[in-house]
């Protein structure tokens, strides 16, 4: 969790808060790929795309 805190502080100090939603979407898509790689839900996840 300290990494996320440091990332938020960095984005706030550098006035790059517009990057936060992009980073969040990338993390969510990565989690979706990991989840769909070997689970029973994989066929349902693939139909979304």
PDBQT receptor file of N, H, CA, C and O in Angstrom, charges set to zero:
ATOM      1  N   UNK A   1       0.813  -1.193   0.000  1.00  0.00    +0.000 N 
ATOM      2  CA  UNK A   1       0.000   0.000   0.000  1.00  0.00    +0.000 C 
ATOM      3  C   UNK A   1       0.858   1.259   0.000  1.00  0.00    +0.000 C 
ATOM      4  O   UNK A   1       0.398   2.319  -0.425  1.00  0.00    +0.000 OA
ATOM      5  N   UNK A   2       2.079   1.156   0.464  1.00  0.00    +0.000 N 
ATOM      6  H   UNK A   2       2.452   0.295   0.809  1.00  0.00    +0.000 HD
ATOM      7  CA  UNK A   2       2.938   2.341   0.474  1.00  0.00    +0.000 C 
ATOM      8  C   UNK A   2       3.278   2.771  -0.959  1.00  0.00    +0.000 C 
ATOM      9  O   UNK A   2       3.480   3.955  -1.224  1.00  0.00    +0.000 OA
ATOM     10  N   UNK A   3       3.338   1.803  -1.873  1.00  0.00    +0.000 N 
ATOM     11  H   UNK A   3       3.173   0.841  -1.657  1.00  0.00    +0.000 HD
ATOM     12  CA  UNK A   3       3.602   2.150  -3.264  1.00  0.00    +0.000 C 
ATOM     13  C   UNK A   3       2.485   3.022  -3.828  1.00  0.00    +0.000 C 
ATOM     14  O   UNK A   3       2.746   4.007  -4.519  1.00  0.00    +0.000 OA
ATOM     15  N   UNK A   4       1.240   2.656  -3.529  1.00  0.00    +0.000 N 
ATOM     16  H   UNK A   4       1.028   1.856  -2.968  1.00  0.00    +0.000 HD
ATOM     17  CA  UNK A   4       0.105   3.442  -4.016  1.00  0.00    +0.000 C 
ATOM     18  C   UNK A   4       0.100   4.839  -3.403  1.00  0.00    +0.000 C 
ATOM     19  O   UNK A   4      -0.221   5.821  -4.072  1.00  0.00    +0.000 OA
ATOM     20  N   UNK A   5       0.459   4.914  -2.129  1.00  0.00    +0.000 N 
ATOM     21  H   UNK A   5       0.720   4.116  -1.586  1.00  0.00    +0.000 HD
ATOM     22  CA  UNK A   5       0.516   6.214  -1.467  1.00  0.00    +0.000 C 
ATOM     23  C   UNK A   5       1.599   7.091  -2.093  1.00  0.00    +0.000 C 
ATOM     24  O   UNK A   5       1.373   8.274  -2.348  1.00  0.00    +0.000 OA
ATOM     25  N   UNK A   6       2.760   6.516  -2.336  1.00  0.00    +0.000 N 
ATOM     26  H   UNK A   6       2.944   5.555  -2.129  1.00  0.00    +0.000 HD
ATOM     27  CA  UNK A   6       3.847   7.261  -2.965  1.00  0.00    +0.000 C 
ATOM     28  C   UNK A   6       3.485   7.680  -4.386  1.00  0.00    +0.000 C 
ATOM     29  O   UNK A   6       3.837   8.777  -4.820  1.00  0.00    +0.000 OA
ATOM     30  N   UNK A   7       2.786   6.815  -5.109  1.00  0.00    +0.000 N 
ATOM     31  H   UNK A   7       2.499   5.923  -4.757  1.00  0.00    +0.000 HD
ATOM     32  CA  UNK A   7       2.374   7.143  -6.472  1.00  0.00    +0.000 C 
ATOM     33  C   UNK A   7       1.401   8.325  -6.464  1.00  0.00    +0.000 C 
ATOM     34  O   UNK A   7       1.514   9.235  -7.285  1.00  0.00    +0.000 OA
ATOM     35  N   UNK A   8       0.450   8.304  -5.535  1.00  0.00    +0.000 N 
ATOM     36  H   UNK A   8       0.358   7.565  -4.868  1.00  0.00    +0.000 HD
ATOM     37  CA  UNK A   8      -0.512   9.399  -5.449  1.00  0.00    +0.000 C 
ATOM     38  C   UNK A   8       0.178  10.710  -5.078  1.00  0.00    +0.000 C 
ATOM     39  O   UNK A   8      -0.139  11.759  -5.640  1.00  0.00    +0.000 OA
ATOM     40  N   UNK A   9       1.118  10.657  -4.137  1.00  0.00    +0.000 N 
ATOM     41  H   UNK A   9       1.375   9.805  -3.680  1.00  0.00    +0.000 HD
ATOM     42  CA  UNK A   9       1.858  11.862  -3.746  1.00  0.00    +0.000 C 
ATOM     43  C   UNK A   9       2.666  12.393  -4.922  1.00  0.00    +0.000 C 
ATOM     44  O   UNK A   9       2.721  13.602  -5.147  1.00  0.00    +0.000 OA
ATOM     45  N   UNK A  10       3.288  11.498  -5.667  1.00  0.00    +0.000 N 
ATOM     46  H   UNK A  10       3.243  10.516  -5.484  1.00  0.00    +0.000 HD
ATOM     47  CA  UNK A  10       4.058  11.903  -6.848  1.00  0.00    +0.000 C 
ATOM     48  C   UNK A  10       3.162  12.585  -7.875  1.00  0.00    +0.000 C 
ATOM     49  O   UNK A  10       3.507  13.639  -8.408  1.00  0.00    +0.000 OA
ATOM     50  N   UNK A  11       2.000  11.973  -8.151  1.00  0.00    +0.000 N 
ATOM     51  H   UNK A  11       1.719  11.117  -7.717  1.00  0.00    +0.000 HD
ATOM     52  CA  UNK A  11       1.093  12.558  -9.139  1.00  0.00    +0.000 C 
ATOM     53  C   UNK A  11       0.571  13.914  -8.670  1.00  0.00    +0.000 C 
ATOM     54  O   UNK A  11       0.401  14.823  -9.481  1.00  0.00    +0.000 OA
ATOM     55  N   UNK A  12       0.319  14.056  -7.381  1.00  0.00    +0.000 N 
ATOM     56  H   UNK A  12       0.458  13.317  -6.722  1.00  0.00    +0.000 HD
ATOM     57  CA  UNK A  12      -0.195  15.317  -6.858  1.00  0.00    +0.000 C 
ATOM     58  C   UNK A  12       0.860  16.414  -6.915  1.00  0.00    +0.000 C 
ATOM     59  O   UNK A  12       0.553  17.551  -7.275  1.00  0.00    +0.000 OA
ATOM     60  N   UNK A  13       2.103  16.086  -6.563  1.00  0.00    +0.000 N 
ATOM     61  H   UNK A  13       2.353  15.163  -6.271  1.00  0.00    +0.000 HD
ATOM     62  CA  UNK A  13       3.162  17.103  -6.560  1.00  0.00    +0.000 C 
ATOM     63  C   UNK A  13       3.530  17.537  -7.974  1.00  0.00    +0.000 C 
ATOM     64  O   UNK A  13       3.830  18.707  -8.212  1.00  0.00    +0.000 OA
ATOM     65  N   UNK A  14       3.506  16.596  -8.905  1.00  0.00    +0.000 N 
ATOM     66  H   UNK A  14       3.262  15.646  -8.711  1.00  0.00    +0.000 HD
ATOM     67  CA  UNK A  14       3.865  16.915 -10.292  1.00  0.00    +0.000 C 
ATOM     68  C   UNK A  14       2.678  17.430 -11.110  1.00  0.00    +0.000 C 
ATOM     69  O   UNK A  14       2.810  17.705 -12.302  1.00  0.00    +0.000 OA
ATOM     70  N   UNK A  15       1.515  17.558 -10.455  1.00  0.00    +0.000 N 
ATOM     71  H   UNK A  15       1.408  17.334  -9.487  1.00  0.00    +0.000 HD
ATOM     72  CA  UNK A  15       0.280  18.009 -11.093  1.00  0.00    +0.000 C 
ATOM     73  C   UNK A  15      -0.084  17.134 -12.291  1.00  0.00    +0.000 C 
ATOM     74  O   UNK A  15      -0.441  17.627 -13.361  1.00  0.00    +0.000 OA
ATOM     75  N   UNK A  16       0.016  15.834 -12.080  1.00  0.00    +0.000 N 
ATOM     76  H   UNK A  16       0.306  15.434 -11.211  1.00  0.00    +0.000 HD
ATOM     77  CA  UNK A  16      -0.307  14.852 -13.115  1.00  0.00    +0.000 C 
ATOM     78  C   UNK A  16      -1.479  13.967 -12.678  1.00  0.00    +0.000 C 
ATOM     79  O   UNK A  16      -1.514  12.778 -12.994  1.00  0.00    +0.000 OA
ATOM     80  N   UNK A  17      -2.432  14.549 -11.954  1.00  0.00    +0.000 N 
ATOM     81  H   UNK A  17      -2.403  15.515 -11.697  1.00  0.00    +0.000 HD
ATOM     82  CA  UNK A  17      -3.551  13.760 -11.455  1.00  0.00    +0.000 C 
ATOM     83  C   UNK A  17      -4.416  13.208 -12.585  1.00  0.00    +0.000 C 
ATOM     84  O   UNK A  17      -5.186  12.275 -12.360  1.00  0.00    +0.000 OA
ATOM     85  N   UNK A  18      -4.311  13.756 -13.785  1.00  0.00    +0.000 N 
ATOM     86  H   UNK A  18      -3.686  14.515 -13.968  1.00  0.00    +0.000 HD
ATOM     87  CA  UNK A  18      -5.086  13.239 -14.902  1.00  0.00    +0.000 C 
ATOM     88  C   UNK A  18      -4.616  11.844 -15.300  1.00  0.00    +0.000 C 
ATOM     89  O   UNK A  18      -5.315  11.141 -16.030  1.00  0.00    +0.000 OA
ATOM     90  N   UNK A  19      -3.442  11.437 -14.828  1.00  0.00    +0.000 N 
ATOM     91  H   UNK A  19      -2.875  12.008 -14.235  1.00  0.00    +0.000 HD
ATOM     92  CA  UNK A  19      -2.940  10.092 -15.120  1.00  0.00    +0.000 C 
ATOM     93  C   UNK A  19      -3.566   9.020 -14.232  1.00  0.00    +0.000 C 
ATOM     94  O   UNK A  19      -3.512   7.834 -14.558  1.00  0.00    +0.000 OA
ATOM     95  N   UNK A  20      -4.156   9.429 -13.115  1.00  0.00    +0.000 N 
ATOM     96  H   UNK A  20      -4.199  10.392 -12.849  1.00  0.00    +0.000 HD
ATOM     97  CA  UNK A  20      -4.709   8.463 -12.161  1.00  0.00    +0.000 C 
ATOM     98  C   UNK A  20      -5.783   7.564 -12.786  1.00  0.00    +0.000 C 
ATOM     99  O   UNK A  20      -5.723   6.352 -12.582  1.00  0.00    +0.000 OA
ATOM    100  N   UNK A  21      -6.765   8.091 -13.537  1.00  0.00    +0.000 N 
ATOM    101  H   UNK A  21      -6.814   9.076 -13.702  1.00  0.00    +0.000 HD
ATOM    102  CA  UNK A  21      -7.758   7.193 -14.149  1.00  0.00    +0.000 C 
ATOM    103  C   UNK A  21      -7.146   6.240 -15.181  1.00  0.00    +0.000 C 
ATOM    104  O   UNK A  21      -7.593   5.101 -15.317  1.00  0.00    +0.000 OA
ATOM    105  N   UNK A  22      -6.151   6.692 -15.887  1.00  0.00    +0.000 N 
ATOM    106  H   UNK A  22      -5.788   7.617 -15.777  1.00  0.00    +0.000 HD
ATOM    107  CA  UNK A  22      -5.501   5.836 -16.885  1.00  0.00    +0.000 C 
ATOM    108  C   UNK A  22      -4.790   4.678 -16.195  1.00  0.00    +0.000 C 
ATOM    109  O   UNK A  22      -4.883   3.533 -16.639  1.00  0.00    +0.000 OA
ATOM    110  N   UNK A  23      -4.083   4.975 -15.116  1.00  0.00    +0.000 N 
ATOM    111  H   UNK A  23      -4.007   5.905 -14.756  1.00  0.00    +0.000 HD
ATOM    112  CA  UNK A  23      -3.380   3.932 -14.360  1.00  0.00    +0.000 C 
ATOM    113  C   UNK A  23      -4.379   2.942 -13.776  1.00  0.00    +0.000 C 
ATOM    114  O   UNK A  23      -4.141   1.735 -13.785  1.00  0.00    +0.000 OA
ATOM    115  N   UNK A  24      -5.497   3.454 -13.268  1.00  0.00    +0.000 N 
ATOM    116  H   UNK A  24      -5.691   4.435 -13.261  1.00  0.00    +0.000 HD
ATOM    117  CA  UNK A  24      -6.528   2.587 -12.694  1.00  0.00    +0.000 C 
ATOM    118  C   UNK A  24      -7.108   1.647 -13.739  1.00  0.00    +0.000 C 
ATOM    119  O   UNK A  24      -7.310   0.466 -13.456  1.00  0.00    +0.000 OA
ATOM    120  N   UNK A  25      -7.378   2.144 -14.933  1.00  0.00    +0.000 N 
ATOM    121  H   UNK A  25      -7.214   3.103 -15.162  1.00  0.00    +0.000 HD
ATOM    122  CA  UNK A  25      -7.926   1.299 -15.999  1.00  0.00    +0.000 C 
ATOM    123  C   UNK A  25      -6.921   0.238 -16.416  1.00  0.00    +0.000 C 
ATOM    124  O   UNK A  25      -7.304  -0.908 -16.654  1.00  0.00    +0.000 OA
ATOM    125  N   UNK A  26      -5.661   0.588 -16.507  1.00  0.00    +0.000 N 
ATOM    126  H   UNK A  26      -5.350   1.519 -16.314  1.00  0.00    +0.000 HD
ATOM    127  CA  UNK A  26      -4.628  -0.378 -16.874  1.00  0.00    +0.000 C 
ATOM    128  C   UNK A  26      -4.531  -1.483 -15.819  1.00  0.00    +0.000 C 
ATOM    129  O   UNK A  26      -4.390  -2.657 -16.162  1.00  0.00    +0.000 OA
ATOM    130  N   UNK A  27      -4.606  -1.115 -14.545  1.00  0.00    +0.000 N 
ATOM    131  H   UNK A  27      -4.720  -0.162 -14.266  1.00  0.00    +0.000 HD
ATOM    132  CA  UNK A  27      -4.547  -2.110 -13.475  1.00  0.00    +0.000 C 
ATOM    133  C   UNK A  27      -5.768  -3.026 -13.525  1.00  0.00    +0.000 C 
ATOM    134  O   UNK A  27      -5.637  -4.237 -13.352  1.00  0.00    +0.000 OA
ATOM    135  N   UNK A  28      -6.947  -2.463 -13.759  1.00  0.00    +0.000 N 
ATOM    136  H   UNK A  28      -7.054  -1.479 -13.900  1.00  0.00    +0.000 HD
ATOM    137  CA  UNK A  28      -8.161  -3.277 -13.835  1.00  0.00    +0.000 C 
ATOM    138  C   UNK A  28      -8.126  -4.236 -15.025  1.00  0.00    +0.000 C 
ATOM    139  O   UNK A  28      -8.527  -5.392 -14.894  1.00  0.00    +0.000 OA
ATOM    140  N   UNK A  29      -7.656  -3.778 -16.171  1.00  0.00    +0.000 N 
ATOM    141  H   UNK A  29      -7.330  -2.838 -16.278  1.00  0.00    +0.000 HD
ATOM    142  CA  UNK A  29      -7.546  -4.663 -17.333  1.00  0.00    +0.000 C 
ATOM    143  C   UNK A  29      -6.520  -5.766 -17.091  1.00  0.00    +0.000 C 
ATOM    144  O   UNK A  29      -6.722  -6.904 -17.514  1.00  0.00    +0.000 OA
ATOM    145  N   UNK A  30      -5.430  -5.439 -16.420  1.00  0.00    +0.000 N 
ATOM    146  H   UNK A  30      -5.266  -4.515 -16.076  1.00  0.00    +0.000 HD
ATOM    147  CA  UNK A  30      -4.438  -6.461 -16.079  1.00  0.00    +0.000 C 
ATOM    148  C   UNK A  30      -5.009  -7.504 -15.143  1.00  0.00    +0.000 C 
ATOM    149  O   UNK A  30      -4.756  -8.698 -15.307  1.00  0.00    +0.000 OA
ATOM    150  N   UNK A  31      -5.778  -7.061 -14.165  1.00  0.00    +0.000 N 
ATOM    151  H   UNK A  31      -5.983  -6.092 -14.032  1.00  0.00    +0.000 HD
ATOM    152  CA  UNK A  31      -6.428  -8.005 -13.256  1.00  0.00    +0.000 C 
ATOM    153  C   UNK A  31      -7.433  -8.883 -13.971  1.00  0.00    +0.000 C 
ATOM    154  O   UNK A  31      -7.556 -10.069 -13.668  1.00  0.00    +0.000 OA
ATOM    155  N   UNK A  32      -8.152  -8.304 -14.919  1.00  0.00    +0.000 N 
ATOM    156  H   UNK A  32      -8.052  -7.340 -15.165  1.00  0.00    +0.000 HD
ATOM    157  CA  UNK A  32      -9.115  -9.070 -15.707  1.00  0.00    +0.000 C 
ATOM    158  C   UNK A  32      -8.410 -10.129 -16.552  1.00  0.00    +0.000 C 
ATOM    159  O   UNK A  32      -8.918 -11.241 -16.696  1.00  0.00    +0.000 OA
ATOM    160  N   UNK A  33      -7.271  -9.802 -17.098  1.00  0.00    +0.000 N 
ATOM    161  H   UNK A  33      -6.858  -8.899 -16.980  1.00  0.00    +0.000 HD
ATOM    162  CA  UNK A  33      -6.507 -10.779 -17.878  1.00  0.00    +0.000 C 
ATOM    163  C   UNK A  33      -5.982 -11.908 -17.003  1.00  0.00    +0.000 C 
ATOM    164  O   UNK A  33      -6.009 -13.072 -17.403  1.00  0.00    +0.000 OA
ATOM    165  N   UNK A  34      -5.509 -11.570 -15.820  1.00  0.00    +0.000 N 
ATOM    166  H   UNK A  34      -5.487 -10.625 -15.495  1.00  0.00    +0.000 HD
ATOM    167  CA  UNK A  34      -5.014 -12.603 -14.914  1.00  0.00    +0.000 C 
ATOM    168  C   UNK A  34      -6.153 -13.497 -14.458  1.00  0.00    +0.000 C 
ATOM    169  O   UNK A  34      -5.996 -14.715 -14.376  1.00  0.00    +0.000 OA
ATOM    170  N   UNK A  35      -7.294 -12.901 -14.162  1.00  0.00    +0.000 N 
ATOM    171  H   UNK A  35      -7.421 -11.911 -14.229  1.00  0.00    +0.000 HD
ATOM    172  CA  UNK A  35      -8.452 -13.669 -13.731  1.00  0.00    +0.000 C 
ATOM    173  C   UNK A  35      -8.953 -14.591 -14.842  1.00  0.00    +0.000 C 
ATOM    174  O   UNK A  35      -9.329 -15.735 -14.584  1.00  0.00    +0.000 OA
ATOM    175  N   UNK A  36      -8.956 -14.095 -16.063  1.00  0.00    +0.000 N 
ATOM    176  H   UNK A  36      -8.651 -13.166 -16.272  1.00  0.00    +0.000 HD
ATOM    177  CA  UNK A  36      -9.493 -14.860 -17.176  1.00  0.00    +0.000 C 
ATOM    178  C   UNK A  36      -8.547 -15.883 -17.756  1.00  0.00    +0.000 C 
ATOM    179  O   UNK A  36      -8.931 -16.653 -18.637  1.00  0.00    +0.000 OA
ATOM    180  N   UNK A  37      -7.343 -15.904 -17.289  1.00  0.00    +0.000 N 
ATOM    181  H   UNK A  37      -7.031 -15.278 -16.574  1.00  0.00    +0.000 HD
ATOM    182  CA  UNK A  37      -6.341 -16.789 -17.879  1.00  0.00    +0.000 C 
ATOM    183  C   UNK A  37      -6.612 -18.266 -17.597  1.00  0.00    +0.000 C 
ATOM    184  O   UNK A  37      -6.420 -19.100 -18.482  1.00  0.00    +0.000 OA
ATOM    185  N   UNK A  38      -7.045 -18.600 -16.411  1.00  0.00    +0.000 N 
ATOM    186  H   UNK A  38      -7.201 -17.922 -15.692  1.00  0.00    +0.000 HD
ATOM    187  CA  UNK A  38      -7.204 -20.009 -16.116  1.00  0.00    +0.000 C 
ATOM    188  C   UNK A  38      -8.420 -20.323 -15.278  1.00  0.00    +0.000 C 
ATOM    189  O   UNK A  38      -8.416 -21.291 -14.518  1.00  0.00    +0.000 OA
ATOM    190  N   UNK A  39      -9.451 -19.530 -15.400  1.00  0.00    +0.000 N 
ATOM    191  H   UNK A  39      -9.455 -18.743 -16.018  1.00  0.00    +0.000 HD
ATOM    192  CA  UNK A  39     -10.610 -19.761 -14.544  1.00  0.00    +0.000 C 
ATOM    193  C   UNK A  39     -11.801 -20.264 -15.360  1.00  0.00    +0.000 C 
ATOM    194  O   UNK A  39     -11.762 -20.311 -16.590  1.00  0.00    +0.000 OA
ATOM    195  N   UNK A  40     -12.831 -20.626 -14.659  1.00  0.00    +0.000 N 
ATOM    196  H   UNK A  40     -12.862 -20.588 -13.660  1.00  0.00    +0.000 HD
ATOM    197  CA  UNK A  40     -14.061 -21.079 -15.283  1.00  0.00    +0.000 C 
ATOM    198  C   UNK A  40     -14.777 -19.906 -15.943  1.00  0.00    +0.000 C 
ATOM    199  O   UNK A  40     -15.574 -20.096 -16.861  1.00  0.00    +0.000 OA
ATOM    200  N   UNK A  41     -14.494 -18.711 -15.478  1.00  0.00    +0.000 N 
ATOM    201  H   UNK A  41     -13.847 -18.556 -14.732  1.00  0.00    +0.000 HD
ATOM    202  CA  UNK A  41     -15.150 -17.516 -16.008  1.00  0.00    +0.000 C 
ATOM    203  C   UNK A  41     -14.541 -17.013 -17.319  1.00  0.00    +0.000 C 
ATOM    204  O   UNK A  41     -15.046 -16.053 -17.902  1.00  0.00    +0.000 OA
ATOM    205  N   UNK A  42     -13.479 -17.638 -17.783  1.00  0.00    +0.000 N 
ATOM    206  H   UNK A  42     -13.068 -18.418 -17.310  1.00  0.00    +0.000 HD
ATOM    207  CA  UNK A  42     -12.782 -17.172 -18.980  1.00  0.00    +0.000 C 
ATOM    208  C   UNK A  42     -13.688 -17.031 -20.197  1.00  0.00    +0.000 C 
ATOM    209  O   UNK A  42     -13.604 -16.001 -20.866  1.00  0.00    +0.000 OA
ATOM    210  N   UNK A  43     -14.556 -18.001 -20.536  1.00  0.00    +0.000 N 
ATOM    211  H   UNK A  43     -14.624 -18.838 -19.993  1.00  0.00    +0.000 HD
ATOM    212  CA  UNK A  43     -15.410 -17.807 -21.714  1.00  0.00    +0.000 C 
ATOM    213  C   UNK A  43     -16.327 -16.593 -21.595  1.00  0.00    +0.000 C 
ATOM    214  O   UNK A  43     -16.622 -15.942 -22.598  1.00  0.00    +0.000 OA
ATOM    215  N   UNK A  44     -16.776 -16.284 -20.395  1.00  0.00    +0.000 N 
ATOM    216  H   UNK A  44     -16.537 -16.813 -19.580  1.00  0.00    +0.000 HD
ATOM    217  CA  UNK A  44     -17.658 -15.135 -20.208  1.00  0.00    +0.000 C 
ATOM    218  C   UNK A  44     -16.911 -13.823 -20.314  1.00  0.00    +0.000 C 
ATOM    219  O   UNK A  44     -17.458 -12.830 -20.792  1.00  0.00    +0.000 OA
ATOM    220  N   UNK A  45     -15.641 -13.812 -19.862  1.00  0.00    +0.000 N 
ATOM    221  H   UNK A  45     -15.197 -14.619 -19.474  1.00  0.00    +0.000 HD
ATOM    222  CA  UNK A  45     -14.824 -12.601 -19.960  1.00  0.00    +0.000 C 
ATOM    223  C   UNK A  45     -14.471 -12.331 -21.418  1.00  0.00    +0.000 C 
ATOM    224  O   UNK A  45     -14.467 -11.177 -21.846  1.00  0.00    +0.000 OA
ATOM    225  N   UNK A  46     -14.176 -13.369 -22.180  1.00  0.00    +0.000 N 
ATOM    226  H   UNK A  46     -14.179 -14.307 -21.833  1.00  0.00    +0.000 HD
ATOM    227  CA  UNK A  46     -13.804 -13.185 -23.574  1.00  0.00    +0.000 C 
ATOM    228  C   UNK A  46     -14.968 -12.672 -24.411  1.00  0.00    +0.000 C 
ATOM    229  O   UNK A  46     -14.742 -12.007 -25.422  1.00  0.00    +0.000 OA
ATOM    230  N   UNK A  47     -16.210 -12.964 -24.019  1.00  0.00    +0.000 N 
ATOM    231  H   UNK A  47     -16.393 -13.504 -23.198  1.00  0.00    +0.000 HD
ATOM    232  CA  UNK A  47     -17.352 -12.475 -24.784  1.00  0.00    +0.000 C 
ATOM    233  C   UNK A  47     -17.540 -10.978 -24.588  1.00  0.00    +0.000 C 
ATOM    234  O   UNK A  47     -18.225 -10.344 -25.390  1.00  0.00    +0.000 OA
ATOM    235  N   UNK A  48     -16.956 -10.397 -23.554  1.00  0.00    +0.000 N 
ATOM    236  H   UNK A  48     -16.399 -10.912 -22.902  1.00  0.00    +0.000 HD
ATOM    237  CA  UNK A  48     -17.056  -8.953 -23.363  1.00  0.00    +0.000 C 
ATOM    238  C   UNK A  48     -16.280  -8.187 -24.426  1.00  0.00    +0.000 C 
ATOM    239  O   UNK A  48     -16.628  -7.056 -24.766  1.00  0.00    +0.000 OA
ATOM    240  N   UNK A  49     -15.240  -8.802 -24.942  1.00  0.00    +0.000 N 
ATOM    241  H   UNK A  49     -14.957  -9.720 -24.666  1.00  0.00    +0.000 HD
ATOM    242  CA  UNK A  49     -14.414  -8.127 -25.928  1.00  0.00    +0.000 C 
ATOM    243  C   UNK A  49     -14.691  -8.680 -27.298  1.00  0.00    +0.000 C 
ATOM    244  O   UNK A  49     -14.088  -8.238 -28.276  1.00  0.00    +0.000 OA
TER     245      UNK A  49
